[in-house]
Amino acid sequence: MGLISNGTTMFDAGSVNAGGSMTFIKKISASGAQTTSFVHGASSVVFDGTYKEYLFTFKGLHPAANACDFMFQVSTNGGSSYGVSMTSSYLQSQHYENGSNQGINGRDGTVNSLANSTGFQSISTADGIGNDNDQAGSGTLRFFNPAGTTFVKNWIADFTHYTNDNGSLRNLVAGYVNSTSAVNAIQFKMNNGSADQNIDAGDICLYGIS
């Protein structure tokens, strides 16, 4: 027996229709790269109005330098430049191997909670990702309706990393791109507070959500 709502089959014979699907688009192995970019129309990347939501996954990102922030910015000109105004909020929870510094707090600062800033947005701030052999960061970034030209573009990041001083941090960051122009490219990078650094290892994947 199945359930049909307004002509749509919701479930039938044990199979559930959740109303959408996830389509794999592109995987980039970021090993040795200082920046990693997904540009619509280049190298089989789709990042336009084909989907109203896109999901980026980050797996085992390991910086070449110690204490790095993992960051992103977007482009409205096909990747010719990255620096569109964004506003964001940053919530962080942490706990260290020695049992110290357990808690939840908001983060401010020029790369954390942006205030209509054209700078890169960090999603792994405070004690950054360590570069010991066993240290890395992983997470997701959901980006909504990048091709829209009526509203600002919303995004939500959920990222966890092993810090340079042996702690577990979870970062919940959300915001919007303060532009009604279509966003058609996004760039990721590592920065240790003084300079951009190579991503020593890790994979970034892009999916379209329909």
N, C-alpha and C positions, 0 to 999 in steps of 0.2 A: 504494500500500500504506500502511495506517495502523498506528498502535500504540495498542492498547487495554489499559489497566491497571485491573483490578478493575471492569470495566464502564464505565470512563470513557475516552473517546477523547482521547489526549494530543496526537497530530498526525495529520493526514490530508490528502493532496493538497497538501502544502506549508504547511498552516495549523496553527499551534501553539495549543493550549489551555493557557494558563499557570495555569489554576485560579482566575482572578479577573478583575475588570474595574474600570475607573475611571469614575465617573459625575460629571459636572459638576453642581454644586449652585448656586453663587452667586459672582458677581463684584462687588466693591465698588471703585470708583475713589475713592481716599482723598484726592484733591486738596482742600486747604483744611481738612481735618478734624484736630482735636486727638486724638480717639480714634476707632477703628473697631471695631465690635462685631458679632459673629455670634451671634445669640440664637436658639436652637431655637424654631421656630414663628412667628417674626417675619420678615416680608419674604421669604418662601419659603425660609428657612434650615432645613436639616435637620442637626441635631447631637445625635443620640440613639442608640438601639440599632438603628436601621436598618442601620448599618454598624459593623463592629468596628474599622475603621481610617478615619481622616480625614486628608486631605492639604491643607495650606494652602500656596499658592505666593505669593511676594512678588516683584514685578517692577518694577524702576526706582523704588524708594522714595527720594524726595528730600526732606530736611527743610527747613523754612523757616529754621531756625537752624543754626548751625555746630556740629560735633562732637556729634552726637546719638546716643544709644543707641536702638535699636529694641527694644521690650519687649512682654511679654504677661503677662496674668493670666487666671484662669478664675473662673467663678461656678457655684454649685450652687443658686441661687435665681432662675434666669431672668434674670440680668443686673441684679438689684436692687443687688447689691454684688459687687465683685471683690476677693478677698483670701483665697484658700484656701491653706493651708500647702503649700509645695513644697520639695523637696530636689533639688539638681542638681550636676553637674560640668561644667567649662568648659575646653576645649582650644582653643588659638588658634595659628595660624601666620601669619607676616607677612613682607613684603618691600617695601621702599620704592623709589621711582623713582631715588633716588641710590645704590641698592645697599646701603644700611645696614639694620641691624636684621633680618637674615634669621634666622629660627629658629622654634622651636615651644616653647610654654610653656603651663602651666596658669594659670588666672585665679582669684583669690579676690575677696573684696569683697562688699558688701551687695547688689549687683544681679547678680553673676556666678554664683558657686557658692553657691547658697542652702542654708541649714541650717535646714530646717523653718520657713521664713520665709513671711510673708503678703505680702511685697512683690512688685513686678513683676520678672519675670525678663528680663534683657537677653540678646539674641542677637547684638549688634553692639558690644561694649564696647571698652575701651582707647581708642585714637584713634577717636573716633566717626565716623559718616557725615558727610562734608563737605557744605556747601551751595553750593559753587561750581557753576556752570551744568552742568559735566560730571560731577559727583559723585553717586553713588547707591549703593543696596544692593539685593541680590536673594537669594532663597534659598527654603527650604522648612521646614515644620514638620509632622511626622507625629505624630498624636495617636491613641492606642490605646484602644478600648473605653470611651468617655466615660460611657456609660450603666451600666457595671458597678457593682454594689453589694456585691461580695465582696472585690475587691482594690483597691489603689491604682491610679491611672491613669498609665501610662508615656507619655513623649513624647521625641522626638528632633528637634533643629533643626540645619540645615546652612545657614549664611548667609555670604555674601561681600560686602564693601563697599570702596568707595574712600574712604579716610580724609581727615579734614580737613587732614592734613599729607602728602598725596600718597603713600599706601601702599596695598598690597593686603593685606587681612586676610581669612582664612577662619576661621570660628568653628564649632566642633562642640560642641554643648551638648546634654546629655541629663539627664533627671530623672524625677521622679514627683510627681503631686499626692497629698499624704498625706491622702486622705479616701476612705472607701468610699461616700460619697454620689455620686449621679450628677452629672456635670458637664454642664451644658446651655447654657453660653454662654462665649465667650472674647472678650477685648478686647485690641487692639493700640494702641500709642502710641509717640511719640518724646519723649525727655527729654534735655536737655543737661546734666544734673547739678544744676541748680538749679530747673528748672520744666519742665512739659510744654510741648511745642512742636507747632505744626501740621506735618502731612505736606503738603508743597507739591505733590507729584505721586506717582503710583504706583498700582499695582493689586494687590489681594489677592483671590485666588480660593480657593474651597473645593470639594473633591472628596470623594466617598465611595468607599472601596475595598472591593470585595466579593470 
